[in-house]
Amino acid sequence: MTARPSARPSRRAAAPARPATLRLAAALAAGALLVTGCSSSGGDEPDDATAPSPETSSSAPATSPSTSPGSTADAGEGSGDFPRYVALGDSYTAAPLVPETDPQDGCLRSTGNYPSLIAAAIDGTALTDVSCSGATTTSLVGVQETFDGQARPAQFDALTEDTDLVTLGMGGNDFNLFATLIGRCGQLAAEDPEGSPCEDADLVKDNVFRQIRGQLAAALTGVLDRSPDARVLAVGYPQILPAEGTCPDRIDLAVGDYPYARDLNERLDAAVEGAAKDAGVDFVDAFAATEGHDLCAEDPWINGRTTLEDEALAYHPLAAEQEAVAAEVLAVLGQD
C-alpha cells in the first residue's frame, strides 16, 4: 500500500476560469440548495410513515451507477485486500470541489474525496463511489432526484455479494437537519442576531436523532444483507461548529445559538456511532479526527459561507478534512 494520507490542508492560488469550471459554476448555481443543507430527496418529517426503510428493496430500476471522472463509479475489481470498494453517502462523502468535480450526474463527487483517497492508498482496490450530494437514507433504496433534476438510482444498486469494503456516511440530510441548521437558523439570526432564536423555536425535536439512528442502523443492516462478506464502516460527521466562540464572518448564526448548533452537531455524530453499534459494524470517528478544525477555527477544515473554487462548497469539507477522514478509515482497517 501507499503512504497514509496526510491530514494537512492544501490551499491553492486562484486560477483563471476554465471551461470545465464555468460548467461547474452553472451546476453549483442550481445546487445552491446544498449550501443550506437541503436534501434533494424531499423534506422528511419525524415519524413520517411514508418514508421507506433502508432495509426494504428499492422499486427503482437496477441500473448501474453512473460514471464520471470524479466518481470512479462502476470501477470493476482490483486485486488487493479490498478488491471491490463501494462508497455510499451524502455531500460530506462526495466533497464537492475537493478539488476537481464533474457536475454531469448532479452528485458533485470530487476526485479528492475520502473514498478516492482510500482507494488510492490501498493497493489493488477498485472504487465504486455512488455518494451523492443531498442524499438521505431513503436514497439508498430509492431514486434520488439531484439538485439539477436528474434521477440517480438507489445507492444500494452498487452493492453485490462480492463487495469487499463498504463505507457509509450520511444522516445529516434526514428530516432536513442540515437545512434547519444552516438555512432556517440563519434566517432567524437575521431577526435576532444576539439571541438564541433557533433554539427558542425548537425546530429540531429530540426524537429526530433517535430516528436517524434507527434509519442508519437499518441501512447498515441492509448493506450487510446485500454484501455479507464485506467489511462495513459507518463514517461519522466532523466537528462543524465550535465548542466555544463565534465566527459571524463565516456562518449566519445568532450568538446565542452556537452552543445549540454545536449540540446538534454532536448528537448527529452520536446517532451515527449508535447506529454502527446497533448494526454491529465499525465506526469511523471523524468528529475526534477533526478536533480543533471546525469552521470557526484558526485552521478550519470545514468551509464557511463562501464557496471556494477548487477547494470546497460553502459549509462543506475542505481537502484537509477529507484527508483526515481517509486516514481514520485506513487506521480502522489496519492499513495505516
One Martini backbone bead per residue (centre of mass of N, CA, C, O) as a GRO file, in nm:
protein
  336
    1MET     BB    1   0.101   0.032   0.010
    2THR     BB    2   0.052   0.349   0.059
    3ALA     BB    3   0.054   0.628   0.206
    4ARG     BB    4  -0.084   0.799   0.441
    5PRO     BB    5  -0.278   1.047   0.459
    6SER     BB    6  -0.262   1.379   0.504
    7ALA     BB    7  -0.394   1.619   0.758
    8ARG     BB    8  -0.344   1.864   0.546
    9PRO     BB    9  -0.377   2.157   0.413
   10SER     BB   10  -0.460   2.285   0.077
   11ARG     BB   11  -0.366   2.587  -0.072
   12ARG     BB   12  -0.475   2.762  -0.361
   13ALA     BB   13  -0.437   2.949  -0.613
   14ALA     BB   14  -0.593   3.134  -0.817
   15ALA     BB   15  -0.753   3.066  -1.126
   16PRO     BB   16  -0.846   3.073  -1.420
   17ALA     BB   17  -1.112   3.021  -1.591
   18ARG     BB   18  -1.263   2.729  -1.702
   19PRO     BB   19  -1.484   2.553  -1.874
   20ALA     BB   20  -1.537   2.347  -1.644
   21THR     BB   21  -1.584   2.564  -1.429
   22LEU     BB   22  -1.829   2.695  -1.564
   23ARG     BB   23  -2.007   2.444  -1.555
   24LEU     BB   24  -1.996   2.415  -1.247
   25ALA     BB   25  -2.112   2.689  -1.174
   26ALA     BB   26  -2.388   2.631  -1.296
   27ALA     BB   27  -2.449   2.389  -1.114
   28LEU     BB   28  -2.419   2.543  -0.839
   29ALA     BB   29  -2.648   2.736  -0.881
   30ALA     BB   30  -2.858   2.502  -0.869
   31GLY     BB   31  -2.705   2.395  -0.586
   32ALA     BB   32  -2.776   2.596  -0.343
   33LEU     BB   33  -2.929   2.402  -0.149
   34LEU     BB   34  -2.675   2.269  -0.025
   35VAL     BB   35  -2.582   2.512   0.147
   36THR     BB   36  -2.860   2.471   0.326
   37GLY     BB   37  -2.895   2.140   0.340
   38CYS     BB   38  -3.075   2.043   0.127
   39SER     BB   39  -3.243   1.792   0.024
   40SER     BB   40  -3.328   1.596  -0.279
   41SER     BB   41  -3.559   1.394  -0.123
   42GLY     BB   42  -3.694   1.567   0.069
   43GLY     BB   43  -3.909   1.657   0.360
   44ASP     BB   44  -3.875   1.505   0.627
   45GLU     BB   45  -4.056   1.382   0.900
   46PRO     BB   46  -4.114   1.284   1.188
   47ASP     BB   47  -4.283   0.988   1.165
   48ASP     BB   48  -4.280   0.909   0.862
   49ALA     BB   49  -4.460   0.650   0.717
   50THR     BB   50  -4.362   0.696   0.403
   51ALA     BB   51  -4.084   0.622   0.464
   52PRO     BB   52  -3.849   0.428   0.357
   53SER     BB   53  -3.672   0.162   0.435
   54PRO     BB   54  -3.341   0.064   0.395
   55GLU     BB   55  -3.421  -0.251   0.397
   56THR     BB   56  -3.570  -0.222   0.155
   57SER     BB   57  -3.661  -0.258  -0.153
   58SER     BB   58  -3.620  -0.126  -0.450
   59SER     BB   59  -3.818   0.024  -0.717
   60ALA     BB   60  -3.583   0.073  -0.871
   61PRO     BB   61  -3.392   0.048  -1.116
   62ALA     BB   62  -3.108  -0.168  -1.186
   63THR     BB   63  -2.892   0.040  -1.233
   64SER     BB   64  -2.605   0.169  -1.299
   65PRO     BB   65  -2.366   0.348  -1.206
   66SER     BB   66  -2.239   0.630  -1.267
   67THR     BB   67  -2.000   0.790  -1.472
   68SER     BB   68  -1.706   0.974  -1.354
   69PRO     BB   69  -1.412   1.123  -1.282
   70GLY     BB   70  -1.512   1.179  -0.968
   71SER     BB   71  -1.631   0.866  -0.900
   72THR     BB   72  -1.536   0.582  -0.987
   73ALA     BB   73  -1.763   0.437  -1.116
   74ASP     BB   74  -1.780   0.121  -1.196
   75ALA     BB   75  -1.464  -0.010  -1.152
   76GLY     BB   76  -1.473  -0.301  -1.049
   77GLU     BB   77  -1.168  -0.494  -1.004
   78GLY     BB   78  -0.926  -0.583  -0.796
   79SER     BB   79  -0.619  -0.730  -0.596
   80GLY     BB   80  -0.655  -0.685  -0.297
   81ASP     BB   81  -0.794  -0.675   0.013
   82PHE     BB   82  -1.006  -0.460  -0.149
   83PRO     BB   83  -1.125  -0.492  -0.457
   84ARG     BB   84  -1.430  -0.400  -0.359
   85TYR     BB   85  -1.538  -0.062  -0.338
   86VAL     BB   86  -1.811   0.100  -0.163
   87ALA     BB   87  -1.954   0.429  -0.172
   88LEU     BB   88  -2.164   0.586   0.066
   89GLY     BB   89  -2.352   0.907   0.044
   90ASP     BB   90  -2.305   1.237   0.083
   91SER     BB   91  -2.147   1.547   0.065
   92TYR     BB   92  -1.932   1.450   0.292
   93THR     BB   93  -1.831   1.242   0.068
   94ALA     BB   94  -1.822   1.386  -0.210
   95ALA     BB   95  -1.686   1.667  -0.195
   96PRO     BB   96  -1.718   1.945  -0.325
   97LEU     BB   97  -1.424   2.081  -0.477
   98VAL     BB   98  -1.213   1.824  -0.396
   99PRO     BB   99  -1.123   1.974  -0.636
  100GLU     BB  100  -1.248   1.794  -0.862
  101THR     BB  101  -1.563   1.838  -1.051
  102ASP     BB  102  -1.836   1.655  -1.185
  103PRO     BB  103  -2.169   1.767  -1.289
  104GLN     BB  104  -2.330   1.558  -1.478
  105ASP     BB  105  -2.498   1.381  -1.234
  106GLY     BB  106  -2.545   1.583  -0.964
  107CYS     BB  107  -2.340   1.483  -0.713
  108LEU     BB  108  -2.050   1.615  -0.674
  109ARG     BB  109  -1.797   1.454  -0.712
  110SER     BB  110  -1.466   1.412  -0.613
  111THR     BB  111  -1.116   1.340  -0.645
  112GLY     BB  112  -1.065   1.415  -0.308
  113ASN     BB  113  -1.216   1.216  -0.164
  114TYR     BB  114  -1.205   0.969   0.067
  115PRO     BB  115  -1.252   0.728  -0.123
  116SER     BB  116  -1.018   0.798  -0.319
  117LEU     BB  117  -0.792   0.787  -0.105
  118ILE     BB  118  -0.833   0.496  -0.016
  119ALA     BB  119  -0.797   0.357  -0.292
  120ALA     BB  120  -0.504   0.474  -0.332
  121ALA     BB  121  -0.381   0.343  -0.053
  122ILE     BB  122  -0.494   0.061  -0.161
  123ASP     BB  123  -0.387  -0.187  -0.311
  124GLY     BB  124  -0.616  -0.316  -0.539
  125THR     BB  125  -0.851  -0.090  -0.544
  126ALA     BB  126  -1.189  -0.071  -0.645
  127LEU     BB  127  -1.402   0.205  -0.708
  128THR     BB  128  -1.749   0.267  -0.602
  129ASP     BB  129  -1.896   0.591  -0.627
  130VAL     BB  130  -2.238   0.689  -0.498
  131SER     BB  131  -2.221   0.943  -0.387
  132CYS     BB  132  -2.461   1.220  -0.293
  133SER     BB  133  -2.574   1.515  -0.304
  134GLY     BB  134  -2.855   1.515  -0.079
  135ALA     BB  135  -2.860   1.259   0.063
  136THR     BB  136  -3.046   0.999   0.201
  137THR     BB  137  -3.153   0.703   0.323
  138THR     BB  138  -3.361   0.676   0.080
  139SER     BB  139  -3.130   0.673  -0.146
  140LEU     BB  140  -3.054   0.368  -0.112
  141VAL     BB  141  -3.363   0.253  -0.225
  142GLY     BB  142  -3.405   0.511  -0.406
  143VAL     BB  143  -3.467   0.757  -0.600
  144GLN     BB  144  -3.268   1.046  -0.676
  145GLU     BB  145  -3.307   1.387  -0.679
  146THR     BB  146  -3.131   1.625  -0.791
  147PHE     BB  147  -3.072   1.961  -0.801
  148ASP     BB  148  -3.097   1.929  -1.143
  149GLY     BB  149  -3.321   1.675  -1.190
  150GLN     BB  150  -3.189   1.413  -1.157
  151ALA     BB  151  -3.187   1.054  -1.173
  152ARG     BB  152  -3.080   0.846  -0.918
  153PRO     BB  153  -2.998   0.559  -0.821
  154ALA     BB  154  -2.977   0.344  -0.596
  155GLN     BB  155  -2.706   0.285  -0.401
  156PHE     BB  156  -2.752  -0.029  -0.357
  157ASP     BB  157  -2.694  -0.113  -0.660
  158ALA     BB  158  -2.371  -0.136  -0.605
  159LEU     BB  159  -2.422  -0.389  -0.457
  160THR     BB  160  -2.266  -0.705  -0.377
  161GLU     BB  161  -2.157  -1.020  -0.285
  162ASP     BB  162  -1.844  -0.918  -0.369
  163THR     BB  163  -1.815  -0.710  -0.172
  164ASP     BB  164  -1.548  -0.587   0.056
  165LEU     BB  165  -1.615  -0.265   0.084
  166VAL     BB  166  -1.793  -0.031   0.311
  167THR     BB  167  -1.902   0.304   0.309
  168LEU     BB  168  -2.106   0.512   0.541
  169GLY     BB  169  -2.218   0.867   0.489
  170MET     BB  170  -2.499   0.972   0.679
  171GLY     BB  171  -2.807   1.187   0.803
  172GLY     BB  172  -2.808   1.513   0.780
  173ASN     BB  173  -3.069   1.519   0.573
  174ASP     BB  174  -3.250   1.410   0.761
  175PHE     BB  175  -3.516   1.599   0.840
  176ASN     BB  176  -3.362   1.863   0.761
  177LEU     BB  177  -3.116   1.933   0.945
  178PHE     BB  178  -2.925   2.113   0.774
  179ALA     BB  179  -3.141   2.312   0.681
  180THR     BB  180  -3.191   2.423   0.962
  181LEU     BB  181  -2.907   2.507   1.054
  182ILE     BB  182  -2.835   2.686   0.791
  183GLY     BB  183  -3.106   2.813   0.707
  184ARG     BB  184  -3.318   2.884   0.935
  185CYS     BB  185  -3.115   2.988   1.148
  186GLY     BB  186  -3.014   3.218   0.966
  187GLN     BB  187  -3.280   3.371   0.943
  188LEU     BB  188  -3.320   3.418   1.251
  189ALA     BB  189  -3.056   3.581   1.297
  190ALA     BB  190  -3.152   3.841   1.148
  191GLU     BB  191  -3.374   3.900   1.381
  192ASP     BB  192  -3.164   3.770   1.631
  193PRO     BB  193  -2.829   3.799   1.672
  194GLU     BB  194  -2.805   3.781   2.012
  195GLY     BB  195  -2.963   3.535   2.042
  196SER     BB  196  -3.181   3.211   2.039
  197PRO     BB  197  -3.397   3.143   1.800
  198CYS     BB  198  -3.357   2.843   1.728
  199GLU     BB  199  -3.392   2.720   2.006
  200ASP     BB  200  -3.665   2.860   2.073
  201ALA     BB  201  -3.818   2.713   1.824
  202ASP     BB  202  -3.775   2.408   1.822
  203LEU     BB  203  -3.693   2.261   1.531
  204VAL     BB  204  -3.543   2.017   1.683
  205LYS     BB  205  -3.626   1.720   1.774
  206ASP     BB  206  -3.531   1.464   1.975
  207ASN     BB  207  -3.638   1.221   1.782
  208VAL     BB  208  -3.453   1.255   1.536
  209PHE     BB  209  -3.199   1.097   1.639
  210ARG     BB  210  -3.337   0.831   1.682
  211GLN     BB  211  -3.425   0.799   1.382
  212ILE     BB  212  -3.151   0.815   1.251
  213ARG     BB  213  -3.036   0.572   1.392
  214GLY     BB  214  -3.245   0.368   1.285
  215GLN     BB  215  -3.196   0.416   0.978
  216LEU     BB  216  -2.892   0.348   0.981
  217ALA     BB  217  -2.913   0.064   1.094
  218ALA     BB  218  -3.086  -0.040   0.859
  219ALA     BB  219  -2.880   0.027   0.640
  220LEU     BB  220  -2.647  -0.151   0.746
  221THR     BB  221  -2.808  -0.411   0.730
  222GLY     BB  222  -2.853  -0.390   0.423
  223VAL     BB  223  -2.559  -0.420   0.348
  224LEU     BB  224  -2.513  -0.701   0.477
  225ASP     BB  225  -2.725  -0.847   0.304
  226ARG     BB  226  -2.583  -0.775   0.019
  227SER     BB  227  -2.273  -0.786   0.172
  228PRO     BB  228  -2.169  -1.036   0.375
  229ASP     BB  229  -1.830  -1.005   0.322
  230ALA     BB  230  -1.810  -0.722   0.416
  231ARG     BB  231  -1.657  -0.436   0.514
  232VAL     BB  232  -1.820  -0.221   0.751
  233LEU     BB  233  -1.851   0.145   0.759
  234ALA     BB  234  -1.924   0.412   0.977
  235VAL     BB  235  -1.934   0.758   0.906
  236GLY     BB  236  -1.887   1.035   1.054
  237TYR     BB  237  -1.890   1.359   1.168
  238PRO     BB  238  -1.765   1.655   1.190
  239GLN     BB  239  -1.648   1.948   1.315
  240ILE     BB  240  -1.836   2.234   1.253
  241LEU     BB  241  -1.876   2.347   1.534
  242PRO     BB  242  -1.796   2.515   1.808
  243ALA     BB  243  -1.743   2.498   2.153
  244GLU     BB  244  -1.630   2.795   2.114
  245GLY     BB  245  -1.746   3.071   2.006
  246THR     BB  246  -1.734   3.287   1.710
  247CYS     BB  247  -1.820   3.344   1.331
  248PRO     BB  248  -1.983   3.574   1.145
  249ASP     BB  249  -1.793   3.555   0.876
  250ARG     BB  250  -1.888   3.224   0.825
  251ILE     BB  251  -2.177   3.234   0.981
  252ASP     BB  252  -2.531   3.223   1.011
  253LEU     BB  253  -2.550   3.301   1.359
  254ALA     BB  254  -2.652   3.331   1.655
  255VAL     BB  255  -2.490   3.372   1.942
  256GLY     BB  256  -2.691   3.178   2.119
  257ASP     BB  257  -2.668   2.920   1.894
  258TYR     BB  258  -2.396   2.773   1.912
  259PRO     BB  259  -2.448   2.554   2.130
  260TYR     BB  260  -2.685   2.427   1.977
  261ALA     BB  261  -2.536   2.354   1.715
  262ARG     BB  262  -2.324   2.177   1.850
  263ASP     BB  263  -2.524   1.972   1.964
  264LEU     BB  264  -2.628   1.872   1.693
  265ASN     BB  265  -2.357   1.771   1.590
  266GLU     BB  266  -2.311   1.563   1.821
  267ARG     BB  267  -2.581   1.401   1.788
  268LEU     BB  268  -2.534   1.305   1.505
  269ASP     BB  269  -2.274   1.146   1.557
  270ALA     BB  270  -2.402   0.963   1.776
  271ALA     BB  271  -2.605   0.828   1.583
  272VAL     BB  272  -2.395   0.688   1.408
  273GLU     BB  273  -2.257   0.529   1.633
  274GLY     BB  274  -2.514   0.379   1.728
  275ALA     BB  275  -2.572   0.238   1.458
  276ALA     BB  276  -2.314   0.073   1.448
  277LYS     BB  277  -2.368  -0.083   1.705
  278ASP     BB  278  -2.646  -0.206   1.623
  279ALA     BB  279  -2.512  -0.348   1.350
  280GLY     BB  280  -2.205  -0.440   1.396
  281VAL     BB  281  -2.007  -0.202   1.316
  282ASP     BB  282  -1.782   0.016   1.226
  283PHE     BB  283  -1.641   0.324   1.351
  284VAL     BB  284  -1.576   0.655   1.225
  285ASP     BB  285  -1.409   0.924   1.397
  286ALA     BB  286  -1.442   1.235   1.270
  287PHE     BB  287  -1.473   1.416   1.515
  288ALA     BB  288  -1.195   1.361   1.649
  289ALA     BB  289  -1.019   1.417   1.383
  290THR     BB  290  -1.139   1.744   1.393
  291GLU     BB  291  -1.008   1.870   1.619
  292GLY     BB  292  -0.978   2.221   1.588
  293HIS     BB  293  -1.143   2.232   1.270
  294ASP     BB  294  -1.358   2.415   1.250
  295LEU     BB  295  -1.505   2.691   1.092
  296CYS     BB  296  -1.373   2.884   1.336
  297ALA     BB  297  -1.096   2.817   1.305
  298GLU     BB  298  -0.774   2.888   1.225
  299ASP     BB  299  -0.781   2.575   1.097
  300PRO     BB  300  -0.996   2.499   0.877
  301TRP     BB  301  -1.196   2.202   0.745
  302ILE     BB  302  -1.442   2.395   0.716
  303ASN     BB  303  -1.639   2.570   0.534
  304GLY     BB  304  -1.798   2.846   0.480
  305ARG     BB  305  -2.020   3.059   0.308
  306THR     BB  306  -1.788   3.047   0.088
  307THR     BB  307  -1.723   2.951  -0.213
  308LEU     BB  308  -1.434   2.757  -0.323
  309GLU     BB  309  -1.250   2.721  -0.576
  310ASP     BB  310  -1.108   2.409  -0.563
  311GLU     BB  311  -1.205   2.342  -0.238
  312ALA     BB  312  -1.521   2.437  -0.151
  313LEU     BB  313  -1.818   2.423  -0.044
  314ALA     BB  314  -2.035   2.557   0.133
  315TYR     BB  315  -2.035   2.395   0.433
  316HIS     BB  316  -1.780   2.213   0.357
  317PRO     BB  317  -1.528   2.020   0.294
  318LEU     BB  318  -1.202   2.011   0.298
  319ALA     BB  319  -0.923   1.844   0.222
  320ALA     BB  320  -0.825   1.789   0.516
  321GLU     BB  321  -1.078   1.635   0.607
  322GLN     BB  322  -1.061   1.404   0.401
  323GLU     BB  323  -0.780   1.309   0.493
  324ALA     BB  324  -0.860   1.244   0.786
  325VAL     BB  325  -1.077   1.034   0.723
  326ALA     BB  326  -0.902   0.842   0.560
  327ALA     BB  327  -0.706   0.783   0.793
  328GLU     BB  328  -0.920   0.655   0.980
  329VAL     BB  329  -1.005   0.426   0.798
  330LEU     BB  330  -0.723   0.296   0.771
  331ALA     BB  331  -0.694   0.238   1.072
  332VAL     BB  332  -0.939   0.049   1.102
  333LEU     BB  333  -0.816  -0.148   0.868
  334GLY     BB  334  -0.494  -0.162   0.902
  335GLN     BB  335  -0.361   0.065   0.666
  336ASP     BB  336  -0.148   0.277   0.817
   0.00000   0.00000   0.00000
